[in-house]
Amino acid sequence: MRLPERQLAVLEAASATDERTIDQIAAETGLKPETVTGAAFDLRDEDLLDVTETSVEAAEITDEGSAYVADGLPETRLHRAAADAGAADDPVSMGEVIGRADLAGPEVDIALANFPRKGFGTVDSGELTIDASVDPDDDPEATALAAIQNASDADDAGDGDVLTDVDDEVLDRLASRGLVELAERTTRSVTLTDAGVTALMEGVEVAETVAQVTPELLASGEWRDVEFTEYDVEADAPDVGGGRKHVLRRTADRVKDVLVGMGFQEMEGPHADSDFWINDCLFMPQDHPARTHWDRFALDVPPMDDIPKTLIDRVESAHREGYGDDGDGYHSPWSEAFAREVALRGHTTSLSMRYLSGYAGAELEPPQRYFSVEKVYRNDTLDPTHLLEFFQIEGWVMAEDLSVRDLMGTFEEFYRQFGITDVRFKPHYNPYTEPSFELFGKHPETGEEIEIGNSGIFREEVTGPLGVDCDVMAWGLALERLAMLTTGAEDIRDLHGTLADIEFLRNAEVSY
């Protein structure tokens, strides 16, 4: 009998009494595991080997997971630092505890997201309190991560260790955090058949094989006498994950297509802007709680000087005295210096103010329609429907004699393009719109109604100082929450951020 060299090597390495894995044979013969696998299947077809397959779920720790085994999970370090700072007795400044815990960059968000989830304590208004009865050393996620690290260190093959003693829910949570990678692995083992034993006893010679036809073989005619290598088209191949556009970007592109199709033009503007454009133009009083350092990200940069003084004076007058014959204003402190301070925008309505004032060079002869799909920043508490930075769908329509019916009809048409036909409206209060409405949509998986936006018709205290003398209806919609409705994601953190589920992002489709 004659066999290709690789098949002969595998046949000689196999045993008639003990199952030997592909990895074991690869290590003994010096062949690649995929080469051994191909040869084993060829020998099986010749009835010289038996091949058995066993599927198991294996967990392999990532570099980030290994770092946390050595240094501790961010939330654990936060708890210990808070305990040292006395947070079990009295609330302690979050900034102080973060500094004590030596957390930086993404670790801060990770710690703040998982700290309350695990019941370690609470984070409220920038202060942190711990539950002294909770021992972070008993954290099942940290314990499981250490066990996986130990198994990985003991795994000579380096292909992950089968973990049957780790709770599935804990394992899934570690995988969603990117600390371990889960994969269903197929282990193949081979044993010699009776025919294989007989062939080895009678002697097997190495056959010269050729992998491809060459011009030289054709020209010489030698192709008639050589043995060509067989290819197994059913053999396993490595998974290849090609790049694709992020699901949130695809949702944003679809939103832009829909709004352009409805006759809107796109706005653009700075992420860091003055409080004047972000809040003052919106008739938001300067002592409003949302304008404190707890809710905004103030920047330590020079104040913004290039704002028309006449416009500042008109907006200040609206705040102090009101606008129009019946206006009354807030009679509260107002500072031009504060208005010029720079912060990260908390909503893209700052763009609407720039455009409606004519400052951005927009065409202001009604009717006009403008929109933007841009990122905004809020010092909020992370949960399944809130992030510190997210995308807002801003839009406004300027026209004569607009009504609530026009506003609702615009939303119904917009969401209908995404297959959402059960939008509900709830009366709401905003300092800058009257009437005002919140929008709610039903989640396709949980059935829960989630808030997807805010809207209304701008008050004349907003439009008057900007020089607009007709109706303007406007809205701010949450892109991530729209994506939750169209993809079925139940947690906004599955869409983007440090806790995003990579497998979900690879497979999620935007339905519309």
N, C-alpha and C positions, 0 to 999 in steps of 0.2 A: 504493500500500500504506500502511496505517495501522498503527502500533505504539505500545504504551504508551511513555511518555517514558523509563523506565529501560531498556527493551529497545532503543530507538533509540540511547541513549547507549552501551550496550555494543556494539551492532553497528558504530557509527561508530568506536569505539576499537579494534576488532579489526582484524587484518591478514590479507591473503590469502596472504602469503609467509612470515611469521614467527609462531611460536607465542607468544602472550602469556598470562601467568598471570593468574589471578583477582586476585591482589594488585596486579599492575601496572595492570590496568584499573581497579580500585577507587581506586588512588592518582590516576589520571589523571582519572576522572570525578567523584571526590568521593563516590561511593556506598559503602555498607558492603559488605564482602566477601560477606556472606550474600545481600545484594540482587543483587549482580553474579552470584553463583552461580545464584540462581533465574532471573534473566533469561537467563543463558546456556543453561540447560536448556530454557527456553521457546523460545528461538531455535533450539536444536538440533532440537526437535520440529517446527519449521516448516522444517527443512532449510536454515536460513540460516547456521548455525555448526556446526563440528565441535568436540566437547569430548573431550579426552583426559585420563586420570587416571593418576597415578604415585604409588605408595605407597612411602614411605621411612621409616626409623627415625631420629628426630631426638632430640638431647639438649640440654636447656636447663638451665643452671646455676641453682641456688637461691640465695637470699640467704645461707644458711649456707655454701654452697660458695664463693661470692664472698668471704666474710669469711676463709675458710681459705686462699684463693689469696693474699690480702693478708698475712695473719698467719702462715700455715703451719698444717698439720694438727696437731691436739693431740698426736698421738703423735710427730710430728717435733720439735715444741717440747720435748716431754719428753725425747727422745733427746739433743738439743743441750744442754739444761740438765744432764742427767746427765753428759754428757761434760765439761762445764765443771766439774762437781763432783768429777770424778775417778772416776766409776763404772766406767771401763774397767779400773781397777786393783783397786779394792776396792768392796764393796757400800756404797751410800749410802742414808741414810734417805729413804724415799719422800716424807715430808712436806717435807723440805728441797728435794728436786728439784721437787716440784709447785709450791712457792713460787717457786723460781728460774724455772720455766717460765711463771709468771704464768697458771696455769690456775685456773679457778673454775667452780663449778656443774656442769652436765652435761659440760663439757669434761674434767673429771677422770676420770669413768667412761669417756668415749670414749677418752681417751689410754691408760688402763690396760687397756682391752679390746683395742685394736689394737696396742699396743706389743709384746707377746709374739707376737701373730699374725703380725706382719711380720718376726719374727726380730731385732728391734732389741735385745733383751735379755731379762732375766727379772725377775719381781717375786716375792719370796719372803719371808714373815715380816716384811712391812713395809719391806723393803730392796730396792733396785733396782740391777741390774748391767747394763751395756750390752755389746754385741758390737762391739768397736772396728773389726772388719773390714767392718761394714755402713755404707754411706754413705746417709743418709736423703735426700740429693739425688737418688739414683737410684730412689727409690720410684715405681713405675709409677702408683700412684693419684694422687700429687701431680702428676706430669707430665701425666697425662691430664686432671686437673681444670684445670690451667693452660691446656691446649690448648682445652678446651671454653670456658673464659672468654674466650680470645682470639677463638674463632669466634663467640661470642655478641656480643662487642663489635663485630665486623665485620659482624654480621647486621643490616642496615638494616631488614628487615621485622620483626625482633623475634620471629620464630616458631621459633627454634631452628635449629641448623645440623646438617646431615647429617654424621655422623662415621664414616668408613669406615676410618680408620687407628688407631682405639683398640680394643684387645683387648676382646672381648665380655665376658670374665670380669671384667675391671677395670671396665668400664662398668656391669655388673650390681652389682658391689660398691659403687660410688659411688651407684648408685640406691638400694640397700638402706640405705645410710647417710643417705639424704635429701639428698645433696649435688648430685645432678642429677635431673632428671625426664625419663624416657624416654617417648616417645609415637610411635605410628605415624601419620605425617602423610600426608594425601592432597593432592598438588599437582595442580590442574586447570589446563589450558591450553586456549585457544580459537584457532581460525583460521576465517576466512571461507570459506564454500563458494562454488561458482560462482553458486548462486542468491542468496547473500548479496551478492556483488559486483554482480550484475545489479540487485538491488533498490536498492542504494545509488546506482547510476548512473541508474536511472529515477526515483529520488526517493521518500523515505519521509516520511509525515506523522505528527505526534504525535497519538495517539488519547487522548481523555479517558476515563479509567477510574475506576470506583468500587469501593472495597474492601468496602463493606458496604451492605446495604439499610437506609435510615433511614425514620422515620415521614413525613418531609417528601417523600421520593421516592414513597412509597406514596400519600400524600394527593394529590399533584399529578399522578400518573400518569407522571412523568418516567422511572420505572424501565424503561419500555418502550423508551426510546430510548438509554439509556446503555450503555456497554460495561463489564462487570464484570471485575475482576482475577481471573486464574486462580491457583489455589493448587496447588502441587506437593506432594502428600502424601508423596512418596517422597524429597523433598529432605532432605539431612543436617541434623541438629539438634545443638546442643552437648550433650556428655555432662553429666549432672547426677548428682553423687554425694550421695545423701540420707544423713542421719544414721542410725546404727543402734547398738544396744547392743554394747559391746566383747565380743569372743569370750570373754575371760576372765570377764567379768561374767556372760555367759550360762551359762558352765560352772558358775560359783559358784551361780547361781540354780537350776540343775538339781540340783546337789549338795544344796542346802538342801531342795528339793522331795523328793528321794529320802530324805534322813535324817528329815525330818518324817513322811514316809509310813511310815518304819520305827519311828516312835514316839519320836523324839528331840525335845528342847527345845533352843532356841538359847541360847548363853552370849554375854555381852559384857563388855568390861573395857578397861582402859587399855593403850595402846601402850607408854608409858613406865611402868615398874613397878620395884619394889624387887628387888634380887637375892634377897631372902628368898622372894618368891613365884615368881620365875623359876627359881631353882636350889636354894636351901636346902631348900625343902619337898620337892624331888624327890630328896633324899638325895644331891645332887651335892657332893662335898667342895670346900671353898673354895680348895684348891690345885690343883683340876683344870685341865688346860691350856685347856679350852674357856672357862674363866672369867677368863682373862687379858685384858688390853686388846687383844691381837692378834685375838681372836675376838668381842669384844662391843663395843657402842657405848655407852660410859659417858657420862652427862650431868653437866655441871657445875651441878647444882642441889642445894638442901638435901636432906638425907636424909629418907626417909619415916618419919614418926612414928606414923601411925595404924595400927599393927600390934599386935594383942593381945600383951601381954607374956607371958602364960601360954603362948600358942602358940609364941612365940619360944623360951621356955625348954624346951618339950617337943621342938622341932625340934633345938635345940642339944644336948640330952641324947642324942637319937638319933645325932647326928654324933659326939659324944665317946664315948659308952658303948654305943651300939647300942640296939635296942628288943626287948623280950621277954626270955625266959629265956636264949635262945641268942644274943642280939645281942652284937656286939663293938664296933661303931662303927669310926671311921677312925683315932682317936688322932692326928689331925692338927690344926693350928691352926684355930680357929673364932672369928670376930669378929662381935659383934652390930653394930658400926659398919659393917662391910663388908656385912652382910646388909641393912642399911637403905639402902645406896647405891642410886641410881636409874640404870637403863640402859634402852635400847630392848630390848624382849623378843626373845629369840632363838627362842622357840617359844611357841605359844599354850597350852602346858601350864600357864603361869602362871594362866590363867583356870580351868583344871581345879582347881588348888590352891585358888584363892579359893572356888570353888563347893563342893568337897568338904569344906573346912573349915567351911562354913556362913557364912563371912564375907560372901559375896555374897547371902545370903538365900535360897539354893536349898533345895528340899524334899529332905531326906536320908533319908527312910524308904524302904528298898529295896523293889522294884527301881526304879532311876532310869536315865534315858538323857539325856545332854547332848552338844551339839556346838557348834562355832563354825567359821566360814570367815573368817579374819582375816589381816591382814598381819603378817609377822615380819621381823626384821632381823638379818643376820649379816655380820661382817667377813670375807667369803669371797673367793675368787678367781673372777672372771667366766670362764665357759666355756659351752659349749652346754647344760649342764644345771644351772648354778648362777648365781644372782643375789645382789646384796647385800640386796635386799628382795624378798620373795615372799609368796604366800598359802599358809597351812597349813590343812588340814582336820583340826581337833582333835575328838576324841570319846572318851567313856568310858561304860561301863555298870557300874552298881553292883547286885549281886545276890548271893544265896547260892550257894555251890558252883559258881562259874564255872570253866570249863576251857579248855584250848587249842582244843578242838573248837568251843566257843562263839565264840571269837575268830576263828578261821579262817572259820567259817560266816557270821559277820557281814560279813567282807570279801567273801566270794564272792557274797553276796546284793547287797551295795552295788555292786560292780563289774559284776555281771551286768546291772544297770539301765543301764549304759553300753555294753553289748555286749561287755564284756571278760570272757572265761571262762577265760583261761589264766594267772591270777595264780599266781605261785610264792612259796613261803615259804622263808626261809633263817634258821637259828638265828643269834642275834646276842647281843651283850652290851650292856646298859644298866645304869648304876648304880641306876636306879629301878624297873626291871621284871625279873621272873624268873618264868617264862621270857620271852625276848624274840625277836622275829622281824622281819627286814626283808622287804619285799614288792617283787616285781619283776613288770613287765609287758612284753610284747613290742611294740616300735614297729611300726605297720602298714606303714610305708614302708621302713625300713631293716632290719627284722627283728631289730634289736639289743634286748637286754633292758636296761631301765633301771630303776633303783631308784625306786619310787613312794611309799614310806612306811616307817615304823618302828612297832612295836607290842609289846605285852606285857601282863602282869598285874602291877599295882603291888605292890612288896614291902611287907611290913608296916612297914618303917622309914619308908615314905612315908605309908601310910594310918593307921597307929597314932597318931602325934602329931596327926593331923588329927581324930581322934575317930571314925574309920570302922572298924567291927569286922566288915565282910564283904568279899568279893572285889570288886575293881574292875579291869576290863580297859580298856585305853586305847590310843590310837594317834594318830599325827601323819602325815597324808598330804599330799603335795605337789599343790596344785591345778594349778600350771603343767604338771607332768609328766602329770597326768591329761588336761589339755587337749592336750598333745602326742600322747597316744594317741588322742584322739577327733577331732583335726583333721588329724593327719599332719605337724604342724610338727616339723622336725628340729633346730631351735635354739630354746632357751627365750627367746632375745632377740628372736625373731620375734613373740613374743606381747605383750610390752610393754617399754618402755624406749626409750632414745634411738635404738636400731638397729632398732626394729620396722618390719616391712614393711607399709606402709599398704595396698597392694593385697591382701596376704594377709588383713589384718584386715577389709577390705571384703567379701571373698568367702568366707572360711572359715566352715564350718558345724560346729556341735557335733553329732556323731552319737551317737545312743543309741537 
